């Protein structure tokens, strides 16, 4: 067994909080929060690999004007699984070794099928993500979206689209948040600014999309 496999063995999670009671419940978002999903050794393997990712800051179009996003990112995936949003087309990069192992762990432990991973790096608490839903048409209907956190603890806030009810998850390094079917239809999510945070946070979001959708 390689050192990579030894470091990325399938260890039991620390704590699991399952809120998946009703996909359109106005107070309870359909998510599963698993604290300590990755061990310290697994986290370090990922962090070491992230140092070699071609992270870049892209610009998106808002009301006809282009604005740089407040974070850097990279997109990995199977052939034909490119990324499209805000008139951007980003070709999928081949899977790095450790990220591929994490993808396999998500499937083995929680049956999360994915063929893409979006990596976002937030340099500090000034970097953020606004309110949105991951409801792009190329995402396979009924699939879950998995989000793994490394680095600084940041607040991940979700908001019901009708009632505006908010639920906050203080995601720590190594945590996994699974957004189940129905989440994107009825809830939005955001990563607000936290100016007291000085350390970087890295997020890995795994999606299952239709290959060659925009061909």
PyMOL CGO cylinders between C-alpha atoms (Angstrom):
from pymol import cmd
from pymol.cgo import CYLINDER

trace = [
    CYLINDER, 0.00, 0.00, 0.00, 1.36, 3.44, -0.94, 0.3, 1, 1, 1, 1, 1, 1,
    CYLINDER, 1.36, 3.44, -0.94, 1.97, 6.20, 1.61, 0.3, 1, 1, 1, 1, 1, 1,
    CYLINDER, 1.97, 6.20, 1.61, -0.87, 8.12, -0.02, 0.3, 1, 1, 1, 1, 1, 1,
    CYLINDER, -0.87, 8.12, -0.02, -3.31, 5.28, 0.56, 0.3, 1, 1, 1, 1, 1, 1,
    CYLINDER, -3.31, 5.28, 0.56, -2.07, 4.77, 4.11, 0.3, 1, 1, 1, 1, 1, 1,
    CYLINDER, -2.07, 4.77, 4.11, -2.59, 8.45, 4.85, 0.3, 1, 1, 1, 1, 1, 1,
    CYLINDER, -2.59, 8.45, 4.85, -6.02, 8.51, 3.25, 0.3, 1, 1, 1, 1, 1, 1,
    CYLINDER, -6.02, 8.51, 3.25, -7.53, 5.42, 4.79, 0.3, 1, 1, 1, 1, 1, 1,
    CYLINDER, -7.53, 5.42, 4.79, -11.24, 5.50, 5.54, 0.3, 1, 1, 1, 1, 1, 1,
    CYLINDER, -11.24, 5.50, 5.54, -11.37, 6.55, 9.17, 0.3, 1, 1, 1, 1, 1, 1,
    CYLINDER, -11.37, 6.55, 9.17, -14.59, 6.91, 11.12, 0.3, 1, 1, 1, 1, 1, 1,
    CYLINDER, -14.59, 6.91, 11.12, -15.90, 10.48, 11.47, 0.3, 1, 1, 1, 1, 1, 1,
    CYLINDER, -15.90, 10.48, 11.47, -15.99, 12.25, 14.80, 0.3, 1, 1, 1, 1, 1, 1,
    CYLINDER, -15.99, 12.25, 14.80, -19.58, 13.52, 15.01, 0.3, 1, 1, 1, 1, 1, 1,
    CYLINDER, -19.58, 13.52, 15.01, -22.50, 13.42, 12.59, 0.3, 1, 1, 1, 1, 1, 1,
    CYLINDER, -22.50, 13.42, 12.59, -25.44, 15.83, 12.69, 0.3, 1, 1, 1, 1, 1, 1,
    CYLINDER, -25.44, 15.83, 12.69, -28.19, 14.89, 10.23, 0.3, 1, 1, 1, 1, 1, 1,
    CYLINDER, -28.19, 14.89, 10.23, -30.83, 17.55, 9.57, 0.3, 1, 1, 1, 1, 1, 1,
    CYLINDER, -30.83, 17.55, 9.57, -32.32, 15.73, 6.58, 0.3, 1, 1, 1, 1, 1, 1,
    CYLINDER, -32.32, 15.73, 6.58, -35.90, 15.58, 7.84, 0.3, 1, 1, 1, 1, 1, 1,
    CYLINDER, -35.90, 15.58, 7.84, -37.90, 17.39, 5.17, 0.3, 1, 1, 1, 1, 1, 1,
    CYLINDER, -37.90, 17.39, 5.17, -36.49, 18.86, 1.97, 0.3, 1, 1, 1, 1, 1, 1,
    CYLINDER, -36.49, 18.86, 1.97, -38.79, 21.90, 2.22, 0.3, 1, 1, 1, 1, 1, 1,
    CYLINDER, -38.79, 21.90, 2.22, -38.99, 22.33, 5.98, 0.3, 1, 1, 1, 1, 1, 1,
    CYLINDER, -38.99, 22.33, 5.98, -38.72, 26.12, 6.61, 0.3, 1, 1, 1, 1, 1, 1,
    CYLINDER, -38.72, 26.12, 6.61, -36.51, 25.67, 9.69, 0.3, 1, 1, 1, 1, 1, 1,
    CYLINDER, -36.51, 25.67, 9.69, -34.43, 22.59, 8.92, 0.3, 1, 1, 1, 1, 1, 1,
    CYLINDER, -34.43, 22.59, 8.92, -32.28, 22.49, 5.77, 0.3, 1, 1, 1, 1, 1, 1,
    CYLINDER, -32.28, 22.49, 5.77, -31.74, 19.04, 4.20, 0.3, 1, 1, 1, 1, 1, 1,
    CYLINDER, -31.74, 19.04, 4.20, -28.08, 18.64, 5.08, 0.3, 1, 1, 1, 1, 1, 1,
    CYLINDER, -28.08, 18.64, 5.08, -25.77, 16.26, 6.92, 0.3, 1, 1, 1, 1, 1, 1,
    CYLINDER, -25.77, 16.26, 6.92, -22.89, 17.84, 8.86, 0.3, 1, 1, 1, 1, 1, 1,
    CYLINDER, -22.89, 17.84, 8.86, -20.03, 15.49, 9.69, 0.3, 1, 1, 1, 1, 1, 1,
    CYLINDER, -20.03, 15.49, 9.69, -17.43, 16.97, 12.00, 0.3, 1, 1, 1, 1, 1, 1,
    CYLINDER, -17.43, 16.97, 12.00, -13.95, 15.52, 11.82, 0.3, 1, 1, 1, 1, 1, 1,
    CYLINDER, -13.95, 15.52, 11.82, -14.58, 13.76, 8.51, 0.3, 1, 1, 1, 1, 1, 1,
    CYLINDER, -14.58, 13.76, 8.51, -10.88, 14.09, 7.65, 0.3, 1, 1, 1, 1, 1, 1,
    CYLINDER, -10.88, 14.09, 7.65, -8.10, 13.24, 10.09, 0.3, 1, 1, 1, 1, 1, 1,
    CYLINDER, -8.10, 13.24, 10.09, -5.24, 15.67, 10.72, 0.3, 1, 1, 1, 1, 1, 1,
    CYLINDER, -5.24, 15.67, 10.72, -2.98, 13.56, 8.48, 0.3, 1, 1, 1, 1, 1, 1,
    CYLINDER, -2.98, 13.56, 8.48, -5.52, 13.53, 5.66, 0.3, 1, 1, 1, 1, 1, 1,
    CYLINDER, -5.52, 13.53, 5.66, -5.93, 17.29, 5.94, 0.3, 1, 1, 1, 1, 1, 1,
    CYLINDER, -5.93, 17.29, 5.94, -2.19, 17.82, 5.71, 0.3, 1, 1, 1, 1, 1, 1,
    CYLINDER, -2.19, 17.82, 5.71, -1.96, 15.63, 2.60, 0.3, 1, 1, 1, 1, 1, 1,
    CYLINDER, -1.96, 15.63, 2.60, -4.61, 17.78, 0.93, 0.3, 1, 1, 1, 1, 1, 1,
    CYLINDER, -4.61, 17.78, 0.93, -3.00, 21.04, 2.04, 0.3, 1, 1, 1, 1, 1, 1,
    CYLINDER, -3.00, 21.04, 2.04, 0.34, 19.94, 0.65, 0.3, 1, 1, 1, 1, 1, 1,
    CYLINDER, 0.34, 19.94, 0.65, -1.28, 19.18, -2.69, 0.3, 1, 1, 1, 1, 1, 1,
    CYLINDER, -1.28, 19.18, -2.69, -3.27, 22.42, -2.79, 0.3, 1, 1, 1, 1, 1, 1,
    CYLINDER, -3.27, 22.42, -2.79, 0.02, 24.33, -2.78, 0.3, 1, 1, 1, 1, 1, 1,
    CYLINDER, 0.02, 24.33, -2.78, 0.53, 23.05, -6.33, 0.3, 1, 1, 1, 1, 1, 1,
    CYLINDER, 0.53, 23.05, -6.33, -2.97, 23.80, -7.65, 0.3, 1, 1, 1, 1, 1, 1,
    CYLINDER, -2.97, 23.80, -7.65, -3.21, 26.51, -10.36, 0.3, 1, 1, 1, 1, 1, 1,
    CYLINDER, -3.21, 26.51, -10.36, -5.55, 28.67, -8.30, 0.3, 1, 1, 1, 1, 1, 1,
    CYLINDER, -5.55, 28.67, -8.30, -6.59, 31.90, -9.99, 0.3, 1, 1, 1, 1, 1, 1,
    CYLINDER, -6.59, 31.90, -9.99, -8.88, 34.86, -9.41, 0.3, 1, 1, 1, 1, 1, 1,
    CYLINDER, -8.88, 34.86, -9.41, -11.43, 35.15, -12.19, 0.3, 1, 1, 1, 1, 1, 1,
    CYLINDER, -11.43, 35.15, -12.19, -13.88, 37.93, -13.01, 0.3, 1, 1, 1, 1, 1, 1,
    CYLINDER, -13.88, 37.93, -13.01, -17.63, 37.51, -13.37, 0.3, 1, 1, 1, 1, 1, 1,
    CYLINDER, -17.63, 37.51, -13.37, -20.19, 39.69, -15.10, 0.3, 1, 1, 1, 1, 1, 1,
    CYLINDER, -20.19, 39.69, -15.10, -22.69, 41.53, -12.90, 0.3, 1, 1, 1, 1, 1, 1,
    CYLINDER, -22.69, 41.53, -12.90, -25.16, 43.90, -14.58, 0.3, 1, 1, 1, 1, 1, 1,
    CYLINDER, -25.16, 43.90, -14.58, -22.94, 44.18, -17.63, 0.3, 1, 1, 1, 1, 1, 1,
    CYLINDER, -22.94, 44.18, -17.63, -19.72, 44.87, -15.74, 0.3, 1, 1, 1, 1, 1, 1,
    CYLINDER, -19.72, 44.87, -15.74, -16.94, 42.43, -14.84, 0.3, 1, 1, 1, 1, 1, 1,
    CYLINDER, -16.94, 42.43, -14.84, -15.79, 42.14, -11.24, 0.3, 1, 1, 1, 1, 1, 1,
    CYLINDER, -15.79, 42.14, -11.24, -13.02, 39.96, -9.74, 0.3, 1, 1, 1, 1, 1, 1,
    CYLINDER, -13.02, 39.96, -9.74, -14.36, 37.38, -7.31, 0.3, 1, 1, 1, 1, 1, 1,
    CYLINDER, -14.36, 37.38, -7.31, -13.13, 37.68, -3.66, 0.3, 1, 1, 1, 1, 1, 1,
    CYLINDER, -13.13, 37.68, -3.66, -11.31, 34.32, -3.65, 0.3, 1, 1, 1, 1, 1, 1,
    CYLINDER, -11.31, 34.32, -3.65, -9.12, 32.14, -5.87, 0.3, 1, 1, 1, 1, 1, 1,
    CYLINDER, -9.12, 32.14, -5.87, -10.28, 28.89, -7.41, 0.3, 1, 1, 1, 1, 1, 1,
    CYLINDER, -10.28, 28.89, -7.41, -9.54, 25.87, -9.57, 0.3, 1, 1, 1, 1, 1, 1,
    CYLINDER, -9.54, 25.87, -9.57, -11.85, 23.36, -11.28, 0.3, 1, 1, 1, 1, 1, 1,
    CYLINDER, -11.85, 23.36, -11.28, -11.07, 19.66, -11.59, 0.3, 1, 1, 1, 1, 1, 1,
    CYLINDER, -11.07, 19.66, -11.59, -13.13, 16.93, -13.22, 0.3, 1, 1, 1, 1, 1, 1,
    CYLINDER, -13.13, 16.93, -13.22, -13.61, 14.09, -15.63, 0.3, 1, 1, 1, 1, 1, 1,
    CYLINDER, -13.61, 14.09, -15.63, -13.20, 14.76, -19.38, 0.3, 1, 1, 1, 1, 1, 1,
    CYLINDER, -13.20, 14.76, -19.38, -16.04, 16.93, -20.70, 0.3, 1, 1, 1, 1, 1, 1,
    CYLINDER, -16.04, 16.93, -20.70, -17.06, 18.15, -17.24, 0.3, 1, 1, 1, 1, 1, 1,
    CYLINDER, -17.06, 18.15, -17.24, -16.30, 21.83, -17.74, 0.3, 1, 1, 1, 1, 1, 1,
    CYLINDER, -16.30, 21.83, -17.74, -17.48, 24.70, -15.52, 0.3, 1, 1, 1, 1, 1, 1,
    CYLINDER, -17.48, 24.70, -15.52, -19.90, 27.35, -16.77, 0.3, 1, 1, 1, 1, 1, 1,
    CYLINDER, -19.90, 27.35, -16.77, -21.17, 30.30, -14.78, 0.3, 1, 1, 1, 1, 1, 1,
    CYLINDER, -21.17, 30.30, -14.78, -21.66, 34.03, -15.34, 0.3, 1, 1, 1, 1, 1, 1,
    CYLINDER, -21.66, 34.03, -15.34, -20.64, 33.65, -19.01, 0.3, 1, 1, 1, 1, 1, 1,
    CYLINDER, -20.64, 33.65, -19.01, -17.37, 31.94, -18.03, 0.3, 1, 1, 1, 1, 1, 1,
    CYLINDER, -17.37, 31.94, -18.03, -16.18, 28.64, -19.49, 0.3, 1, 1, 1, 1, 1, 1,
    CYLINDER, -16.18, 28.64, -19.49, -13.50, 26.89, -17.44, 0.3, 1, 1, 1, 1, 1, 1,
    CYLINDER, -13.50, 26.89, -17.44, -12.13, 23.60, -18.75, 0.3, 1, 1, 1, 1, 1, 1,
    CYLINDER, -12.13, 23.60, -18.75, -11.80, 20.80, -16.21, 0.3, 1, 1, 1, 1, 1, 1,
    CYLINDER, -11.80, 20.80, -16.21, -8.27, 20.01, -15.06, 0.3, 1, 1, 1, 1, 1, 1,
    CYLINDER, -8.27, 20.01, -15.06, -7.26, 16.35, -14.50, 0.3, 1, 1, 1, 1, 1, 1,
    CYLINDER, -7.26, 16.35, -14.50, -7.80, 14.98, -11.00, 0.3, 1, 1, 1, 1, 1, 1,
    CYLINDER, -7.80, 14.98, -11.00, -4.79, 15.37, -8.67, 0.3, 1, 1, 1, 1, 1, 1,
    CYLINDER, -4.79, 15.37, -8.67, -3.91, 12.25, -6.67, 0.3, 1, 1, 1, 1, 1, 1,
    CYLINDER, -3.91, 12.25, -6.67, -5.06, 13.29, -3.20, 0.3, 1, 1, 1, 1, 1, 1,
    CYLINDER, -5.06, 13.29, -3.20, -8.19, 15.04, -4.43, 0.3, 1, 1, 1, 1, 1, 1,
    CYLINDER, -8.19, 15.04, -4.43, -9.08, 11.88, -6.34, 0.3, 1, 1, 1, 1, 1, 1,
    CYLINDER, -9.08, 11.88, -6.34, -8.70, 9.89, -3.11, 0.3, 1, 1, 1, 1, 1, 1,
    CYLINDER, -8.70, 9.89, -3.11, -11.04, 12.30, -1.34, 0.3, 1, 1, 1, 1, 1, 1,
    CYLINDER, -11.04, 12.30, -1.34, -13.57, 11.84, -4.13, 0.3, 1, 1, 1, 1, 1, 1,
    CYLINDER, -13.57, 11.84, -4.13, -13.36, 8.07, -3.61, 0.3, 1, 1, 1, 1, 1, 1,
    CYLINDER, -13.36, 8.07, -3.61, -13.71, 8.43, 0.16, 0.3, 1, 1, 1, 1, 1, 1,
    CYLINDER, -13.71, 8.43, 0.16, -16.91, 10.44, -0.28, 0.3, 1, 1, 1, 1, 1, 1,
    CYLINDER, -16.91, 10.44, -0.28, -18.35, 7.66, -2.42, 0.3, 1, 1, 1, 1, 1, 1,
    CYLINDER, -18.35, 7.66, -2.42, -17.17, 4.84, -0.15, 0.3, 1, 1, 1, 1, 1, 1,
    CYLINDER, -17.17, 4.84, -0.15, -18.32, 6.47, 3.08, 0.3, 1, 1, 1, 1, 1, 1,
    CYLINDER, -18.32, 6.47, 3.08, -21.48, 8.28, 1.95, 0.3, 1, 1, 1, 1, 1, 1,
    CYLINDER, -21.48, 8.28, 1.95, -22.28, 7.13, -1.61, 0.3, 1, 1, 1, 1, 1, 1,
    CYLINDER, -22.28, 7.13, -1.61, -21.67, 10.64, -2.97, 0.3, 1, 1, 1, 1, 1, 1,
    CYLINDER, -21.67, 10.64, -2.97, -21.25, 10.37, -6.72, 0.3, 1, 1, 1, 1, 1, 1,
    CYLINDER, -21.25, 10.37, -6.72, -19.25, 13.19, -8.29, 0.3, 1, 1, 1, 1, 1, 1,
    CYLINDER, -19.25, 13.19, -8.29, -17.31, 13.92, -11.43, 0.3, 1, 1, 1, 1, 1, 1,
    CYLINDER, -17.31, 13.92, -11.43, -16.15, 17.46, -10.61, 0.3, 1, 1, 1, 1, 1, 1,
    CYLINDER, -16.15, 17.46, -10.61, -14.55, 19.37, -7.75, 0.3, 1, 1, 1, 1, 1, 1,
    CYLINDER, -14.55, 19.37, -7.75, -14.46, 23.15, -7.36, 0.3, 1, 1, 1, 1, 1, 1,
    CYLINDER, -14.46, 23.15, -7.36, -11.66, 24.32, -5.08, 0.3, 1, 1, 1, 1, 1, 1,
    CYLINDER, -11.66, 24.32, -5.08, -12.07, 27.77, -3.53, 0.3, 1, 1, 1, 1, 1, 1,
    CYLINDER, -12.07, 27.77, -3.53, -9.35, 29.40, -1.44, 0.3, 1, 1, 1, 1, 1, 1,
    CYLINDER, -9.35, 29.40, -1.44, -10.35, 32.26, 0.86, 0.3, 1, 1, 1, 1, 1, 1,
    CYLINDER, -10.35, 32.26, 0.86, -7.14, 34.06, 1.87, 0.3, 1, 1, 1, 1, 1, 1,
    CYLINDER, -7.14, 34.06, 1.87, -8.68, 35.51, 5.05, 0.3, 1, 1, 1, 1, 1, 1,
    CYLINDER, -8.68, 35.51, 5.05, -11.98, 36.72, 6.45, 0.3, 1, 1, 1, 1, 1, 1,
    CYLINDER, -11.98, 36.72, 6.45, -12.27, 39.42, 3.81, 0.3, 1, 1, 1, 1, 1, 1,
    CYLINDER, -12.27, 39.42, 3.81, -12.69, 36.82, 1.09, 0.3, 1, 1, 1, 1, 1, 1,
    CYLINDER, -12.69, 36.82, 1.09, -16.28, 35.64, 0.85, 0.3, 1, 1, 1, 1, 1, 1,
    CYLINDER, -16.28, 35.64, 0.85, -19.12, 34.14, -1.20, 0.3, 1, 1, 1, 1, 1, 1,
    CYLINDER, -19.12, 34.14, -1.20, -22.49, 35.84, -1.69, 0.3, 1, 1, 1, 1, 1, 1,
    CYLINDER, -22.49, 35.84, -1.69, -25.97, 34.33, -1.50, 0.3, 1, 1, 1, 1, 1, 1,
    CYLINDER, -25.97, 34.33, -1.50, -26.64, 31.74, -4.19, 0.3, 1, 1, 1, 1, 1, 1,
    CYLINDER, -26.64, 31.74, -4.19, -27.89, 28.23, -4.92, 0.3, 1, 1, 1, 1, 1, 1,
    CYLINDER, -27.89, 28.23, -4.92, -25.96, 25.56, -6.78, 0.3, 1, 1, 1, 1, 1, 1,
    CYLINDER, -25.96, 25.56, -6.78, -28.79, 25.04, -9.25, 0.3, 1, 1, 1, 1, 1, 1,
    CYLINDER, -28.79, 25.04, -9.25, -26.99, 25.03, -12.60, 0.3, 1, 1, 1, 1, 1, 1,
    CYLINDER, -26.99, 25.03, -12.60, -28.89, 22.99, -15.22, 0.3, 1, 1, 1, 1, 1, 1,
    CYLINDER, -28.89, 22.99, -15.22, -25.95, 20.65, -15.86, 0.3, 1, 1, 1, 1, 1, 1,
    CYLINDER, -25.95, 20.65, -15.86, -26.07, 19.30, -12.28, 0.3, 1, 1, 1, 1, 1, 1,
    CYLINDER, -26.07, 19.30, -12.28, -27.71, 15.87, -12.37, 0.3, 1, 1, 1, 1, 1, 1,
    CYLINDER, -27.71, 15.87, -12.37, -31.20, 16.03, -10.87, 0.3, 1, 1, 1, 1, 1, 1,
    CYLINDER, -31.20, 16.03, -10.87, -31.51, 14.39, -7.48, 0.3, 1, 1, 1, 1, 1, 1,
    CYLINDER, -31.51, 14.39, -7.48, -27.77, 14.36, -6.79, 0.3, 1, 1, 1, 1, 1, 1,
    CYLINDER, -27.77, 14.36, -6.79, -26.21, 15.51, -3.54, 0.3, 1, 1, 1, 1, 1, 1,
    CYLINDER, -26.21, 15.51, -3.54, -23.45, 18.12, -3.32, 0.3, 1, 1, 1, 1, 1, 1,
    CYLINDER, -23.45, 18.12, -3.32, -20.60, 17.55, -0.86, 0.3, 1, 1, 1, 1, 1, 1,
    CYLINDER, -20.60, 17.55, -0.86, -18.48, 20.31, 0.68, 0.3, 1, 1, 1, 1, 1, 1,
    CYLINDER, -18.48, 20.31, 0.68, -15.22, 19.67, 2.57, 0.3, 1, 1, 1, 1, 1, 1,
    CYLINDER, -15.22, 19.67, 2.57, -13.48, 22.40, 4.57, 0.3, 1, 1, 1, 1, 1, 1,
    CYLINDER, -13.48, 22.40, 4.57, -9.78, 22.88, 5.36, 0.3, 1, 1, 1, 1, 1, 1,
    CYLINDER, -9.78, 22.88, 5.36, -8.11, 25.64, 7.33, 0.3, 1, 1, 1, 1, 1, 1,
    CYLINDER, -8.11, 25.64, 7.33, -9.82, 28.46, 9.20, 0.3, 1, 1, 1, 1, 1, 1,
    CYLINDER, -9.82, 28.46, 9.20, -13.23, 27.99, 10.79, 0.3, 1, 1, 1, 1, 1, 1,
    CYLINDER, -13.23, 27.99, 10.79, -15.79, 30.03, 8.85, 0.3, 1, 1, 1, 1, 1, 1,
    CYLINDER, -15.79, 30.03, 8.85, -19.53, 30.51, 9.11, 0.3, 1, 1, 1, 1, 1, 1,
    CYLINDER, -19.53, 30.51, 9.11, -21.49, 28.79, 6.34, 0.3, 1, 1, 1, 1, 1, 1,
    CYLINDER, -21.49, 28.79, 6.34, -24.96, 30.33, 6.41, 0.3, 1, 1, 1, 1, 1, 1,
    CYLINDER, -24.96, 30.33, 6.41, -28.06, 28.95, 4.69, 0.3, 1, 1, 1, 1, 1, 1,
    CYLINDER, -28.06, 28.95, 4.69, -31.31, 30.85, 4.10, 0.3, 1, 1, 1, 1, 1, 1,
    CYLINDER, -31.31, 30.85, 4.10, -34.75, 29.52, 3.17, 0.3, 1, 1, 1, 1, 1, 1,
    CYLINDER, -34.75, 29.52, 3.17, -35.93, 31.16, -0.03, 0.3, 1, 1, 1, 1, 1, 1,
    CYLINDER, -35.93, 31.16, -0.03, -39.51, 31.76, 1.13, 0.3, 1, 1, 1, 1, 1, 1,
    CYLINDER, -39.51, 31.76, 1.13, -39.31, 32.35, 4.87, 0.3, 1, 1, 1, 1, 1, 1,
    CYLINDER, -39.31, 32.35, 4.87, -35.77, 33.86, 4.92, 0.3, 1, 1, 1, 1, 1, 1,
    CYLINDER, -35.77, 33.86, 4.92, -35.04, 31.66, 7.96, 0.3, 1, 1, 1, 1, 1, 1,
    CYLINDER, -35.04, 31.66, 7.96, -31.26, 31.41, 8.46, 0.3, 1, 1, 1, 1, 1, 1,
    CYLINDER, -31.26, 31.41, 8.46, -29.21, 28.53, 9.87, 0.3, 1, 1, 1, 1, 1, 1,
    CYLINDER, -29.21, 28.53, 9.87, -25.50, 28.90, 10.62, 0.3, 1, 1, 1, 1, 1, 1,
    CYLINDER, -25.50, 28.90, 10.62, -22.86, 26.16, 10.44, 0.3, 1, 1, 1, 1, 1, 1,
    CYLINDER, -22.86, 26.16, 10.44, -19.43, 27.00, 11.89, 0.3, 1, 1, 1, 1, 1, 1,
    CYLINDER, -19.43, 27.00, 11.89, -17.45, 24.67, 9.64, 0.3, 1, 1, 1, 1, 1, 1,
    CYLINDER, -17.45, 24.67, 9.64, -14.03, 23.69, 10.97, 0.3, 1, 1, 1, 1, 1, 1,
    CYLINDER, -14.03, 23.69, 10.97, -11.04, 22.14, 9.26, 0.3, 1, 1, 1, 1, 1, 1,
    CYLINDER, -11.04, 22.14, 9.26, -11.81, 18.57, 8.25, 0.3, 1, 1, 1, 1, 1, 1,
    CYLINDER, -11.81, 18.57, 8.25, -15.60, 18.95, 8.36, 0.3, 1, 1, 1, 1, 1, 1,
    CYLINDER, -15.60, 18.95, 8.36, -17.93, 17.63, 5.66, 0.3, 1, 1, 1, 1, 1, 1,
    CYLINDER, -17.93, 17.63, 5.66, -21.30, 19.16, 4.80, 0.3, 1, 1, 1, 1, 1, 1,
    CYLINDER, -21.30, 19.16, 4.80, -23.58, 17.18, 2.47, 0.3, 1, 1, 1, 1, 1, 1,
    CYLINDER, -23.58, 17.18, 2.47, -26.38, 19.15, 0.80, 0.3, 1, 1, 1, 1, 1, 1,
    CYLINDER, -26.38, 19.15, 0.80, -29.11, 16.68, -0.11, 0.3, 1, 1, 1, 1, 1, 1,
    CYLINDER, -29.11, 16.68, -0.11, -31.65, 16.87, -2.96, 0.3, 1, 1, 1, 1, 1, 1,
    CYLINDER, -31.65, 16.87, -2.96, -34.06, 19.74, -2.36, 0.3, 1, 1, 1, 1, 1, 1,
    CYLINDER, -34.06, 19.74, -2.36, -31.45, 21.96, -0.73, 0.3, 1, 1, 1, 1, 1, 1,
    CYLINDER, -31.45, 21.96, -0.73, -30.71, 24.00, -3.85, 0.3, 1, 1, 1, 1, 1, 1,
    CYLINDER, -30.71, 24.00, -3.85, -34.40, 24.35, -4.75, 0.3, 1, 1, 1, 1, 1, 1,
    CYLINDER, -34.40, 24.35, -4.75, -35.51, 25.74, -1.39, 0.3, 1, 1, 1, 1, 1, 1,
    CYLINDER, -35.51, 25.74, -1.39, -32.40, 27.23, 0.23, 0.3, 1, 1, 1, 1, 1, 1,
    CYLINDER, -32.40, 27.23, 0.23, -29.54, 29.57, -0.60, 0.3, 1, 1, 1, 1, 1, 1,
    CYLINDER, -29.54, 29.57, -0.60, -26.12, 29.58, 1.04, 0.3, 1, 1, 1, 1, 1, 1,
    CYLINDER, -26.12, 29.58, 1.04, -23.28, 32.04, 1.57, 0.3, 1, 1, 1, 1, 1, 1,
    CYLINDER, -23.28, 32.04, 1.57, -19.89, 32.47, 3.20, 0.3, 1, 1, 1, 1, 1, 1,
    CYLINDER, -19.89, 32.47, 3.20, -20.04, 35.98, 4.73, 0.3, 1, 1, 1, 1, 1, 1,
    CYLINDER, -20.04, 35.98, 4.73, -17.06, 38.15, 5.56, 0.3, 1, 1, 1, 1, 1, 1,
    CYLINDER, -17.06, 38.15, 5.56, -15.50, 37.65, 9.00, 0.3, 1, 1, 1, 1, 1, 1,
    CYLINDER, -15.50, 37.65, 9.00, -12.88, 40.36, 9.40, 0.3, 1, 1, 1, 1, 1, 1,
    CYLINDER, -12.88, 40.36, 9.40, -11.39, 38.84, 12.55, 0.3, 1, 1, 1, 1, 1, 1,
    CYLINDER, -11.39, 38.84, 12.55, -10.36, 35.72, 10.61, 0.3, 1, 1, 1, 1, 1, 1,
    CYLINDER, -10.36, 35.72, 10.61, -6.74, 36.04, 9.45, 0.3, 1, 1, 1, 1, 1, 1,
    CYLINDER, -6.74, 36.04, 9.45, -6.02, 32.48, 8.30, 0.3, 1, 1, 1, 1, 1, 1,
    CYLINDER, -6.02, 32.48, 8.30, -6.95, 30.97, 4.91, 0.3, 1, 1, 1, 1, 1, 1,
    CYLINDER, -6.95, 30.97, 4.91, -9.84, 28.61, 4.36, 0.3, 1, 1, 1, 1, 1, 1,
    CYLINDER, -9.84, 28.61, 4.36, -9.99, 26.11, 1.50, 0.3, 1, 1, 1, 1, 1, 1,
    CYLINDER, -9.99, 26.11, 1.50, -13.22, 24.50, 0.36, 0.3, 1, 1, 1, 1, 1, 1,
    CYLINDER, -13.22, 24.50, 0.36, -13.73, 21.52, -1.94, 0.3, 1, 1, 1, 1, 1, 1,
    CYLINDER, -13.73, 21.52, -1.94, -17.20, 21.23, -3.50, 0.3, 1, 1, 1, 1, 1, 1,
    CYLINDER, -17.20, 21.23, -3.50, -18.02, 17.96, -5.28, 0.3, 1, 1, 1, 1, 1, 1,
    CYLINDER, -18.02, 17.96, -5.28, -20.82, 17.88, -7.86, 0.3, 1, 1, 1, 1, 1, 1,
    CYLINDER, -20.82, 17.88, -7.86, -22.22, 15.30, -10.27, 0.3, 1, 1, 1, 1, 1, 1,
    CYLINDER, -22.22, 15.30, -10.27, -22.87, 16.98, -13.61, 0.3, 1, 1, 1, 1, 1, 1,
    CYLINDER, -22.87, 16.98, -13.61, -23.85, 15.96, -17.14, 0.3, 1, 1, 1, 1, 1, 1,
    CYLINDER, -23.85, 15.96, -17.14, -20.66, 15.69, -19.24, 0.3, 1, 1, 1, 1, 1, 1,
    CYLINDER, -20.66, 15.69, -19.24, -20.47, 17.80, -22.42, 0.3, 1, 1, 1, 1, 1, 1,
    CYLINDER, -20.47, 17.80, -22.42, -23.64, 19.62, -21.38, 0.3, 1, 1, 1, 1, 1, 1,
    CYLINDER, -23.64, 19.62, -21.38, -22.68, 22.83, -23.22, 0.3, 1, 1, 1, 1, 1, 1,
    CYLINDER, -22.68, 22.83, -23.22, -21.26, 21.11, -26.27, 0.3, 1, 1, 1, 1, 1, 1,
]
cmd.load_cgo(trace, "trace")
